[in-house]
Amino acid sequence: MHAPTPTTARISIIGAGPGGLTCARVLRQHGIEATVYDRDPDADSRDQGGSLDLHEEDGQLALREAGLLEEFFALARCESQEERRFDSAGRLLGHRLPDAGETARPEIDRGQLRDLLLRSLDAGTVRWGRALESVDGSPDGPRTLTFTDGSTVETDLVIGADGAFSRVRAAVSDAVPRYTGVGFLEAWFDAMESAHPELSELVGRGSAHVADGERGLFAQRNSGGHMRVYIMRRAALDWMAASGLRPQDTDGIRARLLAEYAGWSPRILRLITENDGAYVDRPLFALPVPHTWRHTPGVTLLGDAAHLMPPLGVGVNLAMLDGAELALALAGSATVDDAVRTYEKTMLPRSVEIAGMLEGGAGFLLEEPDAEDLARLGASRADHGPGE
């Protein structure tokens, strides 16, 4: 069997998201080279998404191993740990303000985090415009990566960091993501202080959540005066086409949403109607629980490729922790296969446990807050912010 050492192995990471880039950076910190392949034509070809809260116990821990924690805090927004919870009538139910100096879960834009990680890597580490078609080759190695442009690469270890619809996953598992029955529509707001001052006051410096059991809204401040709102509803996967709507039909979608959210406070409904630009349809998928696989030499997974879950604040944090732990296992093992076994021995049970806790969690986003939720946020007070 081909059993290369980590320092001599050809290591290929598929996907230049936070998990894959963290893995590449921590490997570099330990003198191990890896090449990252990504389907995007370049680093700026598409929007990278909204804001992320990085936790002390996983995302921040990974950045510490990457030697980037200080640079992270120079970009992070600790004030965005503020949370507000409203009911559909616009009443403030709970409000949490972060303590002075609190750094448990500061926010950072996903694009800023990706840029931080990209800057930390040597030029040429990431190969853009390389969309993976398949992983082939014998378990005895090496593996062959075939890209959609017809090119191939031989590698001793392929790390699938390629997200929800991973092409690497098929090399170790037959599992495919399933639609959860809950979808998001993403709405963007620009120049909050000048163009949307009332909404800026409503949401505050962090996030605001409203839900009535069947539908919800989650508003989240981003850097640079921007905000994103996620309009959350139970809907068929093809709801838009079935309604005779197209993604570009902003007015038609808005009318449909106003009908669905009828009876909600007009003040809250401005989170639906005052967006700048089109809505973006984002149905939520998750992998079956539990998702595991038999150890397969030369291939492993991290992040959403390994354990796609509902978006309840753990996805990027776990992906970065996975990436750091896999890199550390490679730095501390005699062979690549030993390292992968060590990594999977920790990662798989952890992801199974967390996925089990969050199974069906997409529906949690639509539930009205219970006493425990409100106790965590704290009882609302008039001086905490806007009410009706």
Secondary structure, 3 states (H helix, E strand, C coil): CCCCCCCCCCEEEECCCHHHHHHHHHHHHCCCCCEEECCCCCCCCCCCCCEEECCCCCHHHHHHHCCCHHHHHHHCEHHHHCEEEECCCCCEEEEECCCCCCCCCCEEEHHHHHHHHHHCCCCCCEECCCCEEEEECCCCCCEEEEECCCCEEEECEEEECCCCCCCCHHHCCCCCCEEEEEEEEEEEECCHHHHCHHHHHHHCCCEEEEECCCEEEEEEECCCCCEEEEEEEECCCCHHHHCCCCCCCHHHHHHHHHHHCCCCCHHHHHHHHCCCCCCEEEEEEECCCCCCCCCCCCEEECCHHHHCCCCCCCHHHHHHHHHHHHHHHHHCCCCHHHHHHHHHHHHHHHHHHHHHHHCCHHHHHHCCCCHHHHHHHCECCHHHCCCC
